[in-house]
Amino acid sequence: MICDKEGLIGRHMFAIDGCKVLSNAGKEWSGTFDELERKQAKLNRASLY
């Protein structure tokens, strides 16, 4: 998020000085922004109880 706000991500390639960065993004947390916003709203509603 910070790199994106600073304009460091061009949406084509992402590299940091040859460092290997592990990814653990599960399929359930991927999707479009609209889908993720709906999931976030659902979690927020569930946390109110």
C-alpha distance matrix in Angstrom:
0.0 3.8 5.5 5.1 6.2 8.7 9.9 10.0 9.4 12.6 12.5 15.7 15.1 12.7 14.7 14.7 18.3 19.8 18.1 18.1 15.1 16.4 15.0 16.2 14.7 17.8 19.2 19.2 15.5 15.1 16.1 15.5 13.4 16.9 17.8 14.7 15.5 19.1 18.4 16.5 19.4 21.9 20.5 20.5 24.1 25.1 24.0 26.3 29.4
3.8 0.0 3.8 5.4 5.1 6.2 8.7 8.7 9.6 13.1 14.0 16.9 16.0 13.2 14.5 13.7 17.0 19.1 17.6 18.4 15.8 17.7 17.1 18.6 17.8 21.0 22.7 22.8 19.1 18.7 19.8 19.2 17.0 20.4 21.5 18.4 18.9 22.5 21.9 19.7 22.5 25.1 23.5 23.2 26.9 27.9 26.4 28.5 31.7
5.5 3.8 0.0 3.8 5.5 5.1 6.3 5.1 6.2 9.9 11.2 13.7 12.6 9.9 11.2 10.8 14.2 16.3 15.4 16.3 14.3 16.7 16.3 18.5 17.8 21.2 22.7 23.4 19.8 18.9 19.9 19.3 17.6 21.3 22.4 19.7 20.6 24.2 23.6 21.9 24.9 27.3 25.9 26.0 29.6 30.6 29.4 31.7 34.7
5.1 5.4 3.8 0.0 3.8 5.4 5.1 5.7 5.3 8.2 9.1 12.3 12.2 10.5 12.9 13.5 17.0 18.8 18.1 18.6 16.4 18.3 17.2 19.2 17.7 20.8 21.6 22.3 18.6 17.3 17.6 16.4 14.7 18.3 19.8 17.4 18.2 21.8 21.8 20.2 22.9 25.6 24.7 24.7 28.1 29.4 28.6 30.7 33.9
6.2 5.1 5.5 3.8 0.0 3.8 5.4 7.6 8.5 11.0 12.4 15.7 15.8 14.1 16.1 16.2 19.4 21.6 20.9 21.7 19.4 21.4 20.3 22.0 20.5 23.5 24.4 24.6 20.8 19.8 20.0 18.4 16.0 19.2 21.1 18.7 18.6 22.4 22.7 20.6 22.9 25.9 25.0 24.5 27.9 29.5 28.4 30.2 33.5
8.7 6.2 5.1 5.4 3.8 0.0 3.8 5.5 8.1 10.6 13.0 15.7 15.3 13.4 14.8 14.4 17.2 19.9 19.5 20.9 19.2 21.8 21.3 23.5 22.4 25.7 26.8 27.4 23.7 22.5 22.9 21.5 19.5 22.8 24.6 22.2 22.3 26.1 26.2 24.2 26.6 29.5 28.5 28.0 31.5 33.0 31.7 33.5 36.9
9.9 8.7 6.3 5.1 5.4 3.8 0.0 3.8 5.6 7.2 10.0 12.5 12.7 11.7 13.6 14.1 16.9 19.3 19.5 20.7 19.3 21.8 21.2 23.6 22.3 25.5 26.2 27.0 23.5 21.8 21.8 20.3 18.7 22.1 24.0 22.0 22.5 26.2 26.5 24.9 27.4 30.2 29.5 29.3 32.6 34.2 33.3 35.2 38.5
10.0 8.7 5.1 5.7 7.6 5.5 3.8 0.0 3.8 6.4 9.3 11.0 10.1 8.5 9.9 10.4 13.1 15.5 15.8 17.2 16.1 18.9 18.7 21.5 20.7 24.1 25.1 26.4 23.0 21.3 21.9 20.9 19.8 23.4 24.8 22.7 23.7 27.3 27.1 25.8 28.6 31.1 30.1 30.3 33.8 34.9 34.0 36.2 39.3
9.4 9.6 6.2 5.3 8.5 8.1 5.6 3.8 0.0 3.8 5.6 7.8 7.4 6.4 9.2 10.8 14.0 15.5 15.7 16.3 15.0 17.3 16.6 19.3 18.2 21.4 22.0 23.5 20.3 18.2 18.6 17.7 17.1 20.8 22.0 20.1 21.5 25.0 24.8 23.9 26.8 29.1 28.3 28.9 32.2 33.3 32.7 35.1 38.0
12.6 13.1 9.9 8.2 11.0 10.6 7.2 6.4 3.8 0.0 3.8 5.4 6.7 7.7 10.8 13.2 15.9 17.2 18.0 18.5 17.5 19.7 18.8 21.5 20.0 23.0 23.1 24.7 21.8 19.2 19.0 17.8 17.6 21.1 22.5 21.3 22.7 26.0 26.2 25.6 28.3 30.6 30.3 31.0 34.0 35.3 35.0 37.3 40.3
12.5 14.0 11.2 9.1 12.4 13.0 10.0 9.3 5.6 3.8 0.0 3.8 6.1 7.6 11.4 14.3 17.3 17.8 18.3 18.0 16.7 18.2 16.7 19.2 17.4 20.0 19.7 21.5 18.8 15.9 15.7 14.7 15.0 18.5 19.6 18.6 20.4 23.4 23.5 23.5 26.2 28.2 28.1 29.1 32.0 33.1 33.1 35.6 38.4
15.7 16.9 13.7 12.3 15.7 15.7 12.5 11.0 7.8 5.4 3.8 0.0 3.8 7.0 10.3 13.8 16.3 16.3 17.4 17.1 16.5 18.2 17.2 20.0 18.6 21.2 20.9 23.2 20.9 17.9 17.8 17.3 18.2 21.6 22.3 21.6 23.7 26.5 26.4 26.6 29.5 31.3 31.1 32.3 35.2 36.1 36.2 38.8 41.4
15.1 16.0 12.6 12.2 15.8 15.3 12.7 10.1 7.4 6.7 6.1 3.8 0.0 3.8 6.7 10.3 12.6 12.5 13.7 13.5 13.3 15.4 15.0 18.3 17.5 20.5 20.8 23.3 20.9 18.3 19.0 19.1 19.8 23.4 23.9 22.6 24.9 27.8 27.2 27.2 30.4 32.0 31.4 32.7 35.8 36.4 36.2 39.0 41.6
12.7 13.2 9.9 10.5 14.1 13.4 11.7 8.5 6.4 7.7 7.6 7.0 3.8 0.0 3.8 7.0 10.0 10.3 10.7 10.8 10.3 12.8 12.8 16.2 15.9 19.3 20.3 22.6 19.9 17.8 19.1 19.4 19.7 23.5 23.7 21.9 24.2 27.2 26.3 25.9 29.3 30.9 29.8 31.1 34.4 34.8 34.3 37.2 39.7
14.7 14.5 11.2 12.9 16.1 14.8 13.6 9.9 9.2 10.8 11.4 10.3 6.7 3.8 0.0 3.8 6.3 6.6 7.4 8.4 8.9 12.2 13.3 16.9 17.5 21.0 22.4 24.8 22.2 20.5 22.2 22.8 23.1 26.9 26.9 24.9 27.2 30.2 29.0 28.5 31.9 33.5 32.1 33.3 36.7 36.9 36.1 39.1 41.6
14.7 13.7 10.8 13.5 16.2 14.4 14.1 10.4 10.8 13.2 14.3 13.8 10.3 7.0 3.8 0.0 3.8 5.5 5.6 8.0 8.6 12.4 14.1 17.7 18.7 22.3 24.3 26.4 23.6 22.4 24.4 25.1 24.9 28.7 28.8 26.3 28.4 31.6 30.2 29.2 32.7 34.3 32.6 33.6 37.2 37.3 36.1 39.1 41.6
18.3 17.0 14.2 17.0 19.4 17.2 16.9 13.1 14.0 15.9 17.3 16.3 12.6 10.0 6.3 3.8 0.0 3.8 5.5 8.9 10.8 14.6 16.9 20.5 21.9 25.5 27.5 29.8 27.1 26.0 28.0 28.7 28.7 32.5 32.5 30.1 32.3 35.4 33.9 33.0 36.5 38.1 36.2 37.2 40.8 40.9 39.6 42.6 45.1
19.8 19.1 16.3 18.8 21.6 19.9 19.3 15.5 15.5 17.2 17.8 16.3 12.5 10.3 6.6 5.5 3.8 0.0 3.8 6.4 9.3 12.7 15.3 18.9 20.6 24.0 26.0 28.6 26.4 25.2 27.4 28.6 28.9 32.7 32.4 30.1 32.6 35.5 33.8 33.2 36.9 38.1 36.3 37.6 41.1 40.9 39.9 43.0 45.3
18.1 17.6 15.4 18.1 20.9 19.5 19.5 15.8 15.7 18.0 18.3 17.4 13.7 10.7 7.4 5.6 5.5 3.8 0.0 3.8 6.3 9.7 12.7 16.1 18.2 21.6 24.0 26.4 24.1 23.4 26.0 27.4 27.6 31.3 30.7 28.2 30.7 33.5 31.5 30.8 34.5 35.6 33.5 34.9 38.4 38.0 36.8 40.1 42.2
18.1 18.4 16.3 18.6 21.7 20.9 20.7 17.2 16.3 18.5 18.0 17.1 13.5 10.8 8.4 8.0 8.9 6.4 3.8 0.0 3.8 6.5 9.6 13.0 15.3 18.5 20.9 23.5 21.5 20.9 23.7 25.5 26.1 29.6 28.7 26.3 29.1 31.6 29.4 29.1 32.9 33.6 31.6 33.3 36.7 36.0 35.1 38.5 40.4
15.1 15.8 14.3 16.4 19.4 19.2 19.3 16.1 15.0 17.5 16.7 16.5 13.3 10.3 8.9 8.6 10.8 9.3 6.3 3.8 0.0 3.8 6.5 9.9 12.0 15.4 18.1 20.3 18.1 17.7 20.7 22.5 22.9 26.4 25.4 22.9 25.6 28.1 25.8 25.4 29.2 29.9 27.8 29.6 32.9 32.3 31.3 34.7 36.6
16.4 17.7 16.7 18.3 21.4 21.8 21.8 18.9 17.3 19.7 18.2 18.2 15.4 12.8 12.2 12.4 14.6 12.7 9.7 6.5 3.8 0.0 3.8 6.7 9.5 12.5 15.4 17.6 15.9 16.0 19.3 21.6 22.3 25.6 24.0 21.6 24.6 26.6 24.1 24.0 27.8 28.1 26.0 28.1 31.2 30.2 29.5 33.0 34.7
15.0 17.1 16.3 17.2 20.3 21.3 21.2 18.7 16.6 18.8 16.7 17.2 15.0 12.8 13.3 14.1 16.9 15.3 12.7 9.6 6.5 3.8 0.0 3.8 5.8 9.0 11.7 14.0 12.3 12.2 15.6 18.1 19.0 22.1 20.4 18.1 21.3 23.1 20.6 20.8 24.6 24.8 22.9 25.2 28.2 27.3 26.9 30.5 32.1
16.2 18.6 18.5 19.2 22.0 23.5 23.6 21.5 19.3 21.5 19.2 20.0 18.3 16.2 16.9 17.7 20.5 18.9 16.1 13.0 9.9 6.7 3.8 0.0 3.8 6.1 9.5 11.3 10.1 11.0 14.7 17.7 18.6 21.2 19.0 16.7 19.9 21.3 18.4 18.8 22.6 22.3 20.3 22.8 25.7 24.4 24.1 27.8 29.1
14.7 17.8 17.8 17.7 20.5 22.4 22.3 20.7 18.2 20.0 17.4 18.6 17.5 15.9 17.5 18.7 21.9 20.6 18.2 15.3 12.0 9.5 5.8 3.8 0.0 3.8 6.6 8.3 6.6 7.2 10.9 13.9 15.0 17.6 15.3 13.1 16.5 17.9 15.2 15.9 19.6 19.4 17.8 20.5 23.2 22.3 22.4 25.9 27.4
17.8 21.0 21.2 20.8 23.5 25.7 25.5 24.1 21.4 23.0 20.0 21.2 20.5 19.3 21.0 22.3 25.5 24.0 21.6 18.5 15.4 12.5 9.0 6.1 3.8 0.0 3.8 5.4 5.6 6.8 10.4 14.0 15.5 17.3 14.5 12.8 16.4 16.9 14.0 15.5 18.9 18.1 16.7 19.9 22.1 20.8 21.4 25.0 26.1
19.2 22.7 22.7 21.6 24.4 26.8 26.2 25.1 22.0 23.1 19.7 20.9 20.8 20.3 22.4 24.3 27.5 26.0 24.0 20.9 18.1 15.4 11.7 9.5 6.6 3.8 0.0 3.8 5.4 5.3 8.1 11.9 14.1 15.5 12.4 11.7 15.5 15.6 13.1 15.3 18.4 17.5 17.0 20.2 22.1 21.1 22.3 25.6 26.7
19.2 22.8 23.4 22.3 24.6 27.4 27.0 26.4 23.5 24.7 21.5 23.2 23.3 22.6 24.8 26.4 29.8 28.6 26.4 23.5 20.3 17.6 14.0 11.3 8.3 5.4 3.8 0.0 3.8 5.7 8.0 11.5 13.1 13.9 10.4 9.6 13.1 12.6 9.8 12.2 15.1 13.8 13.4 16.8 18.4 17.3 18.7 22.0 23.0
15.5 19.1 19.8 18.6 20.8 23.7 23.5 23.0 20.3 21.8 18.8 20.9 20.9 19.9 22.2 23.6 27.1 26.4 24.1 21.5 18.1 15.9 12.3 10.1 6.6 5.6 5.4 3.8 0.0 3.8 6.7 9.7 10.6 12.1 9.3 7.3 10.9 11.5 8.8 10.3 13.7 13.3 12.4 15.3 17.6 17.0 17.9 21.1 22.7
15.1 18.7 18.9 17.3 19.8 22.5 21.8 21.3 18.2 19.2 15.9 17.9 18.3 17.8 20.5 22.4 26.0 25.2 23.4 20.9 17.7 16.0 12.2 11.0 7.2 6.8 5.3 5.7 3.8 0.0 3.8 7.1 9.0 11.0 8.6 7.5 11.3 12.3 10.6 12.3 15.5 15.5 15.4 18.0 20.2 20.1 21.1 24.1 25.8
16.1 19.8 19.9 17.6 20.0 22.9 21.8 21.9 18.6 19.0 15.7 17.8 19.0 19.1 22.2 24.4 28.0 27.4 26.0 23.7 20.7 19.3 15.6 14.7 10.9 10.4 8.1 8.0 6.7 3.8 0.0 3.8 6.6 8.1 6.0 6.4 9.9 10.7 10.2 12.3 14.8 15.2 15.9 18.2 20.1 20.5 21.9 24.6 26.4
15.5 19.2 19.3 16.4 18.4 21.5 20.3 20.9 17.7 17.8 14.7 17.3 19.1 19.4 22.8 25.1 28.7 28.6 27.4 25.5 22.5 21.6 18.1 17.7 13.9 14.0 11.9 11.5 9.7 7.1 3.8 0.0 3.8 5.4 5.2 6.3 8.6 10.0 10.7 12.3 14.3 15.5 16.7 18.3 20.1 21.3 22.6 24.9 27.1
13.4 17.0 17.6 14.7 16.0 19.5 18.7 19.8 17.1 17.6 15.0 18.2 19.8 19.7 23.1 24.9 28.7 28.9 27.6 26.1 22.9 22.3 19.0 18.6 15.0 15.5 14.1 13.1 10.6 9.0 6.6 3.8 0.0 3.8 5.5 5.1 6.0 8.6 9.8 10.3 12.1 14.1 15.2 16.2 18.2 19.8 20.8 22.7 25.3
16.9 20.4 21.3 18.3 19.2 22.8 22.1 23.4 20.8 21.1 18.5 21.6 23.4 23.5 26.9 28.7 32.5 32.7 31.3 29.6 26.4 25.6 22.1 21.2 17.6 17.3 15.5 13.9 12.1 11.0 8.1 5.4 3.8 0.0 3.8 5.5 5.1 6.3 8.7 9.8 10.6 12.4 14.3 15.2 16.6 18.5 20.0 21.6 24.0
17.8 21.5 22.4 19.8 21.1 24.6 24.0 24.8 22.0 22.5 19.6 22.3 23.9 23.7 26.9 28.8 32.5 32.4 30.7 28.7 25.4 24.0 20.4 19.0 15.3 14.5 12.4 10.4 9.3 8.6 6.0 5.2 5.5 3.8 0.0 3.8 5.4 5.2 6.3 8.7 9.9 10.7 12.5 14.3 15.5 16.7 18.5 20.5 22.5
14.7 18.4 19.7 17.4 18.7 22.2 22.0 22.7 20.1 21.3 18.6 21.6 22.6 21.9 24.9 26.3 30.1 30.1 28.2 26.3 22.9 21.6 18.1 16.7 13.1 12.8 11.7 9.6 7.3 7.5 6.4 6.3 5.1 5.5 3.8 0.0 3.8 5.4 5.0 6.1 8.6 9.8 10.5 12.2 14.2 15.2 16.4 18.7 21.0
15.5 18.9 20.6 18.2 18.6 22.3 22.5 23.7 21.5 22.7 20.4 23.7 24.9 24.2 27.2 28.4 32.3 32.6 30.7 29.1 25.6 24.6 21.3 19.9 16.5 16.4 15.5 13.1 10.9 11.3 9.9 8.6 6.0 5.1 5.4 3.8 0.0 3.8 5.4 5.0 6.1 8.6 9.8 10.4 12.3 14.2 15.2 16.9 19.5
19.1 22.5 24.2 21.8 22.4 26.1 26.2 27.3 25.0 26.0 23.4 26.5 27.8 27.2 30.2 31.6 35.4 35.5 33.5 31.6 28.1 26.6 23.1 21.3 17.9 16.9 15.6 12.6 11.5 12.3 10.7 10.0 8.6 6.3 5.2 5.4 3.8 0.0 3.8 5.4 5.1 6.2 8.7 9.8 10.6 12.3 14.3 15.8 17.9
18.4 21.9 23.6 21.8 22.7 26.2 26.5 27.1 24.8 26.2 23.5 26.4 27.2 26.3 29.0 30.2 33.9 33.8 31.5 29.4 25.8 24.1 20.6 18.4 15.2 14.0 13.1 9.8 8.8 10.6 10.2 10.7 9.8 8.7 6.3 5.0 5.4 3.8 0.0 3.8 5.5 5.1 6.2 8.6 9.9 10.6 12.3 14.6 16.5
16.5 19.7 21.9 20.2 20.6 24.2 24.9 25.8 23.9 25.6 23.5 26.6 27.2 25.9 28.5 29.2 33.0 33.2 30.8 29.1 25.4 24.0 20.8 18.8 15.9 15.5 15.3 12.2 10.3 12.3 12.3 12.3 10.3 9.8 8.7 6.1 5.0 5.4 3.8 0.0 3.8 5.4 5.1 6.1 8.6 9.8 10.5 12.7 15.2
19.4 22.5 24.9 22.9 22.9 26.6 27.4 28.6 26.8 28.3 26.2 29.5 30.4 29.3 31.9 32.7 36.5 36.9 34.5 32.9 29.2 27.8 24.6 22.6 19.6 18.9 18.4 15.1 13.7 15.5 14.8 14.3 12.1 10.6 9.9 8.6 6.1 5.1 5.5 3.8 0.0 3.8 5.5 5.0 6.2 8.6 9.9 11.0 13.6
21.9 25.1 27.3 25.6 25.9 29.5 30.2 31.1 29.1 30.6 28.2 31.3 32.0 30.9 33.5 34.3 38.1 38.1 35.6 33.6 29.9 28.1 24.8 22.3 19.4 18.1 17.5 13.8 13.3 15.5 15.2 15.5 14.1 12.4 10.7 9.8 8.6 6.2 5.1 5.4 3.8 0.0 3.8 5.4 5.2 6.2 8.7 10.3 11.9
20.5 23.5 25.9 24.7 25.0 28.5 29.5 30.1 28.3 30.3 28.1 31.1 31.4 29.8 32.1 32.6 36.2 36.3 33.5 31.6 27.8 26.0 22.9 20.3 17.8 16.7 17.0 13.4 12.4 15.4 15.9 16.7 15.2 14.3 12.5 10.5 9.8 8.7 6.2 5.1 5.5 3.8 0.0 3.8 5.4 5.0 6.1 8.9 10.6
20.5 23.2 26.0 24.7 24.5 28.0 29.3 30.3 28.9 31.0 29.1 32.3 32.7 31.1 33.3 33.6 37.2 37.6 34.9 33.3 29.6 28.1 25.2 22.8 20.5 19.9 20.2 16.8 15.3 18.0 18.2 18.3 16.2 15.2 14.3 12.2 10.4 9.8 8.6 6.1 5.0 5.4 3.8 0.0 3.8 5.4 5.1 6.6 9.5
24.1 26.9 29.6 28.1 27.9 31.5 32.6 33.8 32.2 34.0 32.0 35.2 35.8 34.4 36.7 37.2 40.8 41.1 38.4 36.7 32.9 31.2 28.2 25.7 23.2 22.1 22.1 18.4 17.6 20.2 20.1 20.1 18.2 16.6 15.5 14.2 12.3 10.6 9.9 8.6 6.2 5.2 5.4 3.8 0.0 3.8 5.5 5.5 7.6
25.1 27.9 30.6 29.4 29.5 33.0 34.2 34.9 33.3 35.3 33.1 36.1 36.4 34.8 36.9 37.3 40.9 40.9 38.0 36.0 32.3 30.2 27.3 24.4 22.3 20.8 21.1 17.3 17.0 20.1 20.5 21.3 19.8 18.5 16.7 15.2 14.2 12.3 10.6 9.8 8.6 6.2 5.0 5.4 3.8 0.0 3.8 5.5 6.0
24.0 26.4 29.4 28.6 28.4 31.7 33.3 34.0 32.7 35.0 33.1 36.2 36.2 34.3 36.1 36.1 39.6 39.9 36.8 35.1 31.3 29.5 26.9 24.1 22.4 21.4 22.3 18.7 17.9 21.1 21.9 22.6 20.8 20.0 18.5 16.4 15.2 14.3 12.3 10.5 9.9 8.7 6.1 5.1 5.5 3.8 0.0 3.8 5.5
26.3 28.5 31.7 30.7 30.2 33.5 35.2 36.2 35.1 37.3 35.6 38.8 39.0 37.2 39.1 39.1 42.6 43.0 40.1 38.5 34.7 33.0 30.5 27.8 25.9 25.0 25.6 22.0 21.1 24.1 24.6 24.9 22.7 21.6 20.5 18.7 16.9 15.8 14.6 12.7 11.0 10.3 8.9 6.6 5.5 5.5 3.8 0.0 3.8
29.4 31.7 34.7 33.9 33.5 36.9 38.5 39.3 38.0 40.3 38.4 41.4 41.6 39.7 41.6 41.6 45.1 45.3 42.2 40.4 36.6 34.7 32.1 29.1 27.4 26.1 26.7 23.0 22.7 25.8 26.4 27.1 25.3 24.0 22.5 21.0 19.5 17.9 16.5 15.2 13.6 11.9 10.6 9.5 7.6 6.0 5.5 3.8 0.0
